[in-house]
Amino acid sequence: MQFLSTRAETEPHNFSEAVKIGLAPDGGLFVPSELPDLTDEFHTWAGESYAKVCYRFFRRFATEIEDGELESLIANAYTEFDDAKLAPLIELDDRISVLELFHGPTLAFKDYALQLLGRLYERQVAITGDTINVLGATSGDTGAAAINGLIGRSGVNIFILYPDGRISSLQERQMTCTGESNVFPIAVEGSFDDAQRELKVVFGDREFSERIKLSAVNSINLARILAQCVYYIYAWLKIGESRREKTTFVVPTGNFGNVLAGWLAYRMGMKVAGFRVATNQNDILNRFFNTGEYSVGMATRSLAPSMDIQVASNFERFLYYALGGDGNRVRKVMEDFKSTGIFKVDDQSIIKSMSSSRMTDEEILDTIKAVYQKYGYVCDPHTACAFKELDEFEHCVILATAHPAKFPETVLEATGQETIQSSLEALKSREIVKYPLHGDANTIKAFIESKQITP
């Protein structure tokens, strides 16, 4: 299978090439040349392990990788999770289930993609002999998961930009207390959106990107989105067959990648009732799905910091499909959006494809408390955003995106309960090593260049 840019000005790439590059040279995002119809095939995967479902899905996309090698890469990616089911589906009552996606090494849903991506990068280094410099920006969990997936990988440096003071202390420690020589957590001023904007400028310098062998670890990387499709399919197969088409997935999201993955699985034949985009007070996506206008505001700090985002990168992939795969039109829309900060849809069916909700900090605290009191279940502040206005759904699956122990102060305030996790506690005694930088593209490029290694 080949992969195309959403902006139609990049030649087709195979899976490994698209993963290695990350961001397409024309500034667009890679998407499959076609979405396979897996309607009949999905049903045959029922009862398979998580890793086996992942392999069966990926072999439709990573067609240049031999089946045995691909299966081994995927199996190894899921050996460090703390639950045998990897993504257990917890039934709270007959209408609400929770898909727990925090059983990986860094206790967040990003592990499901980044443990695999780290191994794909290592494979690339082994094949080419070239060092890879991985660059990402994080609003909290991506950085830790990316770093963990690349620790000890030969020939790989990893550079993670994060907004200084705008993530939780434990999220920061997960990135800055590794003690690894190939890990460079870069604390920059401003918001995640500021960091993500400069990251795209760095990738836009094609001479630098090609010379340094730069690759993207954010959800702009195609492999991230495809790997996240898997846990939707796996959960859907765990639901009773009579309820699958009546199920709505409710997804806390800021950068739109998590809910996009489910929507793509739906486009490939996973029949469900729909998807709910659950936002915090930084509600650009909620406003879009209610009004049809995508307009940038100011990102403010919240109790759910990983969702403190205004410019959602993966929204471009959604637009590509919503606009009929017209890359030229997407390119024009994104150029206009860059200059005006506003995009309005003409076709109202686009905004009707998903529902959405918004939750303030006060509501987050109230929700964590209410869920604990009603079900005895403790959720983190991001997952809490999904517990809003659920009465309209016959059955829903809420995606639990992070372990509550990553946000102990918020959980304690809401429930009076302490949440402790041993791997997080161990970080508190380790030295923090971070690199405060002015977050402009030229400074970032100079820093990356100064940290080169040989494979």
N, C-alpha and C positions, 0 to 999 in steps of 0.2 A: 504494500500500500504506500501511496505517496501522500505528502502533507503540503498544504498550500498556505500562503499568507492571507490573512483577512483583508489585506490592502492590495492584493493582486499584482504586486510588482516584484515578486521574488520567485525564482524558478522552483519547481517542486523538489522536495527533499524526502529521503526515506526516514524512517523512525529515528534511527541512531543519529543521523545528521541533524534532524530537527531538535532532538534532545540536547545534543552537544551545543548547538548555537543558542537555543533558548528563545531569544527574540529575533524575529525575522529581520533581514537586512533593511527592508523598507519601513521598519517600525511597527509592522503588524504582528499578529500572533498566529502561530501555526495551528491549523485545523486539519482533520482528515479530509482527503480528497472526496471521500464519500462516507456516510455513516451506514455501516452494514445493518441489514434487517436481521436481528437476532431473536425475533418473536418466538419462533418455534424452538430455537436452540436453548434459550434461557431455561425453559421448563425442564430440560434434560439435566441441568446442573444441580437440581434440588438434592440435598443430602451430601453434596461435596464439601470438603474442607474449604476454609477461606482461601488458602494458598492455591488450591486447585481451581476454584472459581476465577481467581485472579489470572492464573495461567491460561485458562480457556478463553478469557476475555482478551488478554494481551496478544495472544497468537494471531488475532485478526488484524492487529496493527503493527506489531514489531516483526514483520514478515521476513526481514533479512537476517534475523537471529535464529539459529538452529533451535528446533523444538526442545531438545534435551538441555541445551545451555540456558534457554529462556526459563524452562521449568525449574532448573537448579537455582538461577538468580532469584526467582520469586520465592521459592521455598526458603532460601537462606535469609531473605529480607524479613521474614516474619517469625524468626526464632527467638527474639528478645522481648516478646509481649508477655504480660503477666496473667493473661487469661487464655485458657486452651481454646476458647471459641474465638479469640482475637477481638471480635466485635459483638458482644452479647446483646441480645434484644430483651429488655426488661419490661414486663407488663405491669403498669401501675394500676390500671383498671381495665374494664372491657372496651374502653374507647381510646385510651392513651397508652402508648408504649414508648420506651426510651431506648435508642440505639447508642450504647456506650462506646465512644470512640477515643477513650483516654487510657487504653491499656498498653500503649507503646512505651518506649524508653523515656520519652519526655512528657508523657501524660497528656498529650493533645492529639487531635485528629490528624495533624500534619504528619505524624509518624507513619501513617499508612501509605503515604506517597513517598516520603523522603528516605525511609529505609531502603526502598527499592531504587530510588533515583541515585543514592550514593553508590550502590553497586553497579548501576549502569555507567556512572562516571568512571569508576575503577576499571570496568571492562574497556571503556574507550581509551584510557591511558595505556592499558596493556596492549591493545591492538596497534595504536599509533606511536607509542613512545613519547607523546607530547604531554607536557604538564598542562593541567587545566586549572584556571583560576575562576572559582565559582563566586559570583556576586549576587547578593540578595538584599532586600530591605524587609524589615519586619515590624509589625505592630504588636508583637508579643511572642507568639508561639512558633511561627515559621522559623525564626532564627535558631532557636534551641533545637528544633527537630532537624533542620538542615545540618547544623553542626554535628549533632549526634550521628547522623547518617554518614558523615564524611570523616569522622575521627578515625585516624589510623589508615585511611585510604591512600595508597601510594600515588605520588605525583599530583596531589590535589591540594591547593590552597583554598580556604573559604573566607570570604569577607562579607560581613553582615552589618548593614547600616540599621541603626535603630534610634528612635527619638529619645534623647536623653531625658530621664525623669518622667516619661509618659508610658512606661510599662511597669508591671508589678515588680517588686524587689526580687521575688523568686524567679520570675521570667528572666530578669537580667542575670541573676546568678547562674542560671542554666547555660547561658552563653559565655559568661566571663570567668567561670571557675573551672574550666576543663583542664587547664595545665598543658594543653596540646600546642605544639609549635606551629601547626599549620592552620590555626584558628585565629581570626582577627575580628573581634567585635568592635565596631566603630560607632561611638556615641556621637550623634549630631544634634545640633539645635533644631527646634521646630517640630513639625508633626510628621507622621508617617507619610502623608501625601507629599511633603517637601522632599523627604528621602527618596520616595519612589520616583518623583519627577526627575531628580538628579541622576538616579540610577539609569533611567531611560536615556538621558543625555549621554552618559558614559557609553552605553551600548550603541548609541547612535554614531559614535566615532568609530567607523568601520575599520580604519587603519589600526587604531589602538586595540579594538576588540579582537581582530584577527591575529595581530602580532602577539598579544598576551594570551591568546586562546581562552577568551572570556566566555563564561556560560552562566545562564540565569537559573537561579534556584527558586525564585518566586513562582507563584501559580501562573505566571506568564509562560512557564515551561510546560509544554504539551504533556509530558509524562505525569506531571502533578495531577492534572485534571483527569486523565484516563485512569490513573490509580485510584482516584476518589470515586469514580463511577462504580468501582467494584463493591464498596461496602453498601451502596444502595441495592445493588442486585442481590448481594448476599442476604441482606435484611429482608428484602421483598420475598425471597424464596423461603424464609423462615415463617412468614405470615401464612395463615391458612389460605388455601387457594380461593375459597369463596370470598375472602376479604381483600385480596390483593388490589383489585380494581376499584375498591371503595376507600383505599388508603391515601391520605395526604401526608407527604413528608414536610415537616416544619423545620426550617434550617436557619439557625443563627448565622448571619453572614455580614461581612463588611466589604470584602474585596470581590464578592460575587462568585468566586471560584467554586465554593462548596456546593451551592445550590445549582450552579451551572452543570456540575458533574452529574447530579441526579437528573436534571432536565435532558441532558444528552443521552443518558441511559433510557429515559422515556422515549426519546426520538428513535432509539434503536430497538424498541419493542417491549420495554418494561412498563406494562400498562398499569397506571395508577390514576387516582382521582385528581391529583394536582400537587402543586408545591406552594408553600408559604415562605416568603422571605421575611425573616424576623430581624429587625434592626434595633439598635439602641437609639439614643437621642441624636446620634449622627445619622440622619435618616434619609439621605439622598435617594436610596433605593426604594424606600417606602413612599416617598413623594412621587417618584417616577411611576410606580405601579398604581398609584391612585390618581395622578393627574396627567401622565404622559409627558411631563417635562423633567428632564434630567439636568439639574442646575447645581453648580458647585457652591457650597457655603463654606463656613469656617468649621473645621473639625475641633470639637471641644473635648476635654478630658471627661471620662466617664468611669463607672465601676466595671465596665466591660471593655477594657482598653484595646483588646485585639480588634475591636470593631470601630475604633475611632478613626474612620476613614471617610473621605468625601469622594475621591476619584477611584472607582472600582475597576481595576485593570481588566478583569475578565468580562466586563460588560461588553467589551468590543466583540468577543466571540459570540455572545448572545445576539448582538446586533447583526452580525454576519449571517446567522441563520434566520433571524427574524426578517431580514431584508432579502431573503431568497438567495443567499450566497453570492451577492453582487459585491465583489471586492472593490470595484471602482466607486460604487456608491458609499461603501463603508469608509474608504479613504477620504472622500469629500466630507462626510459627516464628522470624522475625527479631526480633520483639519479645521473645520468650522468650530467644533467644540473647543479645540485648543485656543482659538483666538477669542471666542465669546464666552466660554464656560457654560453654554446652554445648548441642549439638544431637545427638540420637540418631535414627537412621533405624529405622523399623519394617519397611520393605520392603527385604529383602536384595538384591533385584535392582538397586537403585540403586548399591550399592557394587561389584557385579559388572560394572558397565558399563565400568570402567577398572581396569587394574592399576597398581601404584605401586612406587616404590623410594626409598631414603634413602641419602645419602652423607655421611660425615664429612669434615672438612678433611684428615685424613691420607689417606683414600681418594681424595680429589680429587687430591692431589699424586701419589699412586701411579698413578692412572689417566692423568693427563696424560703421565707418564713412559712408561707401558706403551703407550699409543696411539702416542706418538711413536716408540718403539722398534720396534713391530710394523708400523706403516703409514707411518712418516715423516711423520705428520700432526700438526700442533700445534693443540690445541683450548684454548679458554679454560676457566676453572674452572666456569662454569655448564654449558657443553656437556659437560664431563667427567662431570657428575652423571648424564647419560643413558647412559653406557657401563657399566651395571651389570646383571648378570643377564639377558643378552641371548640365552642359549642356547636359551631356550624358544621363540624366535621363528623362523619359517621365513625371513622377510625383514623388516628393519626400516629405517625412515628416522629418523635422529636429527636433530633440529633444532638447528643451530649458531646460538646466539642472539647471540653477540658476537665481535668480532675479538680474537684472543689478545693483540694489542698493547695493548689497554686494561688488561691485567693483567700487565705485564712482570715484576714481581718474582716472582709466583707461577710464571709460565711458566719463568723463568730458574732458579728453585729446583728445579723438577721435571725440566727437560730439559737445563739447562746452556746453552740457546740464548737469545740476545737476540731480542726481537721489536720491530721498529721500523716505524712507519707515519708517513708524512710529515706528514699533517694533525694528528696528535697531537703530534709533535715541535715543530711550529710554535707550539703552545699554551704551551709551557714558558717562552717569553720574554715572554708577554703578562701584563698586569696583571690580578690577580684582583679582581673587583668583586662583592661579595655583601652581603647584608643580614641580619646576625644578629638574630633576634627571639625573644622568648618565644613559643612556639608555640600560644598559646591563641586561640580563634576571634575574640574581640573585638580583640585586638592585630592579628591578620591582617586583619580587616575595616578597621580604622583605617588600616593601611598601604596597602591597596588603594585606599581612598578618597582618600588623599593623592597618588596617582600618576595621576590621571585625564588623558586626552588627548582631543582631538577628531579625528574622522576627516577 
